Amino acid sequence: MPRKRCIMYIEGKGTHHLRINSDQEREFLRDAKETLDYVHRGQGNTSFEDFRQTHIAELEEQERKGLSTAVNLFGEVVDNYKLDQMPGYKGKPKKREDRAREALNLMCEDRKDVMACRYLCPKVIIQVYWPRATQCFIYNATGDTLYHVGNHDWSGHILNSRGYPERIGNGQWAAFVHCQGSFSGSMASVIYRGKNKDGGDQHYLVSWNNPIRYTFGFNKAYCGIGPVDYFHTRWDHTLDNLSNSDNYSYAKSDGCEIDSKIGKRDAPFFIAKITSLVGHLQHCARIYMDK
């Protein structure tokens, strides 16, 4: 008899790095069909779709638990489980668009934006000299988890050994500090892989430049959206765009958008919001960092 329970996942660097790929999904579908062939020979009446939905729900539960325990992520994950607790969604089909829209609506839920700020500020004040740091916040409203796939430091470095957040759940704020070097500023880019409005893989890039004050110019922000691996071989092009940018940058492509901005003073906030719903960012909630 084939296996009755098919849960495929990969553990990354830690127990919280669950990731599903197309090979695993194909393996799941093959095993599920074998199981259902057995069921349909008179051993039960489970439908293939019921089996698939159970598999997806269990994977979502694993993902939710991992994201909720990360120290640098803030807010409850806005997934199908979360939507089921909300009027208008319970017992109904849920789409990526629904999860993305509610993530934008819940940008300040339970003061998660405030909690992200409170997490970073003591680290900046205690561990680094105040002007020499960029306080970075990324919000995910794409409808699915974002995965860190690359970064590039032109000057400066991430504050601690944890590095950039490996994952950001839909509806979560990620928070981290990027420090200036001894004789240079804080200038870097980070890339996350996520889904576009049609469910295809997309790469999202956000960049900031916090130079040594009064020496190398003003704070700048830049963001971009491209296909998988588009930015990994274009760091010089990204640097040119960042250098010619202002303290605010906006990108729109393939049904997705990002807006990013950086404060104009010392130890600025760099804030990037990523969504798979074009035209919605300008209507989203005012966050604590906007004040």
C-alpha positions in Angstrom: 0.0 0.0 0.0 1.4 3.5 -0.8 2.0 6.1 1.8 -1.2 7.7 3.1 0.4 10.9 4.3 2.7 13.0 2.0 4.4 16.0 3.6 7.4 17.2 1.7 9.6 20.0 2.9 13.3 21.0 3.0 15.0 22.3 6.1 17.4 25.1 5.4 20.0 26.5 7.7 17.7 26.1 10.7 14.4 24.6 11.6 12.5 27.7 10.3 13.5 27.6 6.6 10.8 25.5 5.1 10.6 25.8 1.4 8.6 24.1 -1.3 9.8 23.6 -4.9 8.3 22.3 -8.1 10.1 18.9 -7.8 8.6 18.3 -4.3 5.1 19.3 -5.6 5.4 16.8 -8.5 6.5 14.1 -6.0 3.5 14.9 -3.8 1.1 14.8 -6.7 2.5 11.4 -7.8 2.3 9.9 -4.3 -1.2 11.4 -3.8 -2.5 9.8 -7.0 -1.1 6.4 -5.9 -2.8 6.8 -2.6 -6.1 7.8 -4.2 -5.9 4.9 -6.6 -5.9 2.6 -3.5 -8.8 4.6 -2.0 -10.9 4.4 -5.1 -10.4 0.6 -5.2 -12.9 0.4 -2.3 -10.9 1.5 0.7 -12.4 5.0 1.1 -14.0 8.0 -0.5 -11.4 10.8 -0.1 -11.2 13.1 -3.2 -7.9 14.2 -4.7 -8.7 17.8 -4.0 -9.4 17.1 -0.3 -6.1 15.3 -0.1 -4.3 18.2 -1.8 -5.9 20.8 0.4 -4.9 18.8 3.5 -1.3 18.7 2.3 -1.3 22.5 1.7 -2.9 23.3 5.0 -0.2 21.3 6.9 2.6 23.0 5.0 1.0 26.4 5.8 0.9 25.5 9.5 4.6 24.6 9.4 5.4 27.8 7.7 3.3 29.9 10.1 5.0 28.4 13.1 8.5 29.1 11.8 7.7 32.7 10.8 6.0 33.5 14.1 9.1 32.6 16.1 11.7 34.6 14.1 13.1 37.4 16.3 13.3 40.0 13.6 9.8 39.5 12.1 6.8 41.3 13.4 3.1 40.6 12.9 0.8 37.6 12.4 1.2 35.9 9.0 -1.8 36.8 6.8 -2.3 33.4 5.2 -5.5 31.4 4.5 -5.7 30.4 8.1 -5.7 34.1 9.1 -8.4 34.9 6.5 -10.6 32.1 7.7 -10.9 34.0 11.0 -12.2 37.1 9.2 -15.8 37.8 8.2 -16.3 37.3 4.5 -13.6 34.6 4.0 -14.5 31.7 6.3 -15.3 28.6 4.3 -14.8 30.3 1.0 -11.9 30.0 -1.6 -9.0 32.3 -0.9 -6.7 33.8 -3.5 -3.3 35.4 -3.5 -5.0 38.7 -4.2 -7.1 38.4 -1.0 -4.1 37.7 1.1 -2.2 40.6 -0.4 -5.1 43.0 0.1 -5.6 42.1 3.7 -1.9 42.4 4.4 -2.0 46.0 3.2 -5.1 46.6 5.3 -3.4 45.1 8.4 -0.1 47.0 8.1 -0.5 48.4 11.6 -2.4 45.5 13.2 -1.5 45.0 16.9 1.0 47.9 16.5 3.4 45.6 14.7 5.1 48.5 13.0 5.7 50.1 16.4 7.1 46.8 17.7 9.5 46.6 14.8 10.8 50.1 15.6 11.2 49.2 19.3 13.2 46.1 18.3 15.8 48.1 16.3 16.2 51.4 18.3 18.0 49.9 21.3 20.3 48.0 19.0 21.3 51.2 17.2 21.8 53.2 20.4 23.7 50.6 22.4 25.7 48.6 19.8 26.7 51.3 17.3 27.4 55.0 17.2 24.0 56.6 16.5 24.6 58.4 13.1 26.4 55.4 11.6 23.5 53.1 11.0 20.6 52.5 8.6 17.5 51.2 10.3 15.8 49.0 7.7 12.2 47.8 7.5 10.6 45.7 4.8 6.9 44.9 4.6 5.5 42.0 2.6 2.1 42.3 1.1 2.6 40.0 -1.9 0.2 37.3 -0.6 2.9 34.8 -0.1 6.2 34.4 1.7 9.3 36.3 0.5 12.6 34.4 0.5 16.1 36.1 0.7 18.1 35.2 -2.4 20.9 37.7 -2.5 22.5 40.9 -1.3 25.4 43.2 -2.1 27.3 45.5 0.3 29.1 48.4 -1.4 30.0 49.8 2.0 29.1 48.9 5.5 27.7 45.6 6.8 24.8 44.0 8.5 24.9 44.5 12.3 24.9 41.0 13.6 25.8 37.4 12.5 22.1 36.6 11.7 22.4 38.4 8.4 19.4 39.5 6.4 16.0 37.9 7.3 15.8 34.7 5.4 12.0 34.8 5.0 9.3 37.4 5.5 5.7 36.2 5.8 2.9 37.9 4.1 1.7 40.6 6.4 5.0 40.8 8.4 7.5 43.5 9.0 11.2 42.5 8.8 13.6 44.7 10.7 17.4 44.8 10.6 20.3 47.3 11.0 22.9 48.0 8.4 26.0 49.8 9.8 28.4 52.2 8.2 32.0 51.1 7.7 34.9 52.7 9.6 35.6 55.1 6.8 32.6 54.6 4.6 28.8 54.8 4.6 26.1 52.3 4.6 25.2 51.4 1.0 23.7 48.0 0.1 21.0 46.1 -1.8 19.0 43.0 -0.8 16.9 40.8 -3.1 13.9 38.7 -2.2 12.1 36.1 -4.3 8.3 36.1 -4.2 5.2 35.7 -6.4 3.7 38.1 -8.8 -0.1 38.5 -9.3 -0.2 35.5 -11.6 1.7 33.2 -9.2 5.0 33.3 -11.2 8.4 33.8 -9.4 9.6 37.4 -9.2 12.7 39.1 -7.7 12.3 42.2 -5.6 15.3 44.4 -5.0 15.6 47.2 -2.5 18.6 49.4 -2.0 19.8 52.3 0.2 22.7 54.7 0.6 23.4 56.4 3.9 26.8 58.1 3.3 29.1 59.6 5.8 27.5 62.9 6.6 28.7 66.1 4.9 31.2 64.1 2.7 29.5 62.0 0.1 26.1 63.5 -0.4 22.6 62.7 0.8 20.6 59.6 1.7 19.1 57.8 -1.2 16.7 54.9 -1.8 16.2 52.7 -4.9 14.0 49.7 -5.7 13.4 47.4 -8.7 11.3 44.4 -9.8 12.6 41.8 -12.3 12.6 38.2 -13.4 14.4 35.5 -11.4 18.2 36.2 -11.2 17.8 39.5 -13.1 19.7 41.6 -10.5 22.4 39.2 -9.6 24.6 40.1 -12.6 23.6 43.8 -12.7 25.1 45.2 -9.5 26.9 48.0 -11.4 23.6 49.0 -13.0 21.9 48.9 -9.6 24.7 51.1 -8.2 24.2 53.7 -11.0 20.5 53.8 -10.4 21.0 54.1 -6.6 23.5 56.9 -7.1 21.2 58.8 -9.3 18.1 58.3 -7.2 16.6 60.5 -4.5 15.4 59.6 -1.0 12.2 58.0 -2.5 11.9 55.4 -5.2 9.0 53.5 -6.8 8.9 50.5 -9.1 6.0 48.8 -10.9 6.2 45.7 -13.1 4.3 42.6 -13.9 1.4 43.4 -11.6 3.6 44.2 -8.7 4.9 47.3 -7.0 7.4 48.6 -4.5 7.8 51.9 -2.8 10.9 52.7 -0.8 12.2 55.7 1.1 14.9 56.7 3.4 15.0 59.5 6.0 17.1 62.6 5.4 18.9 62.7 8.8 21.4 60.6 10.7 20.5 57.0 11.5 17.7 57.1 9.0 14.8 54.7 8.7 14.8 52.9 5.3 11.3 51.6 4.6 10.2 49.4 1.7 6.7 48.0 1.0 6.3 45.2 -1.5 3.0 44.1 -2.9 1.5 42.2 -5.8 -1.4 44.6 -6.1 -0.6 47.6 -8.3 -2.3 50.8 -7.3 -2.9 49.9 -3.7 0.2 51.2 -1.9 -1.0 54.8 -2.0 -4.2 53.8 -0.2 -2.6 51.6 2.5 -2.6 52.5 6.2 -0.3 55.2 7.6 2.4 53.4 9.6 4.3 54.4 12.7 7.5 55.1 10.7 5.5 57.7 8.6 5.0 60.0 11.6 
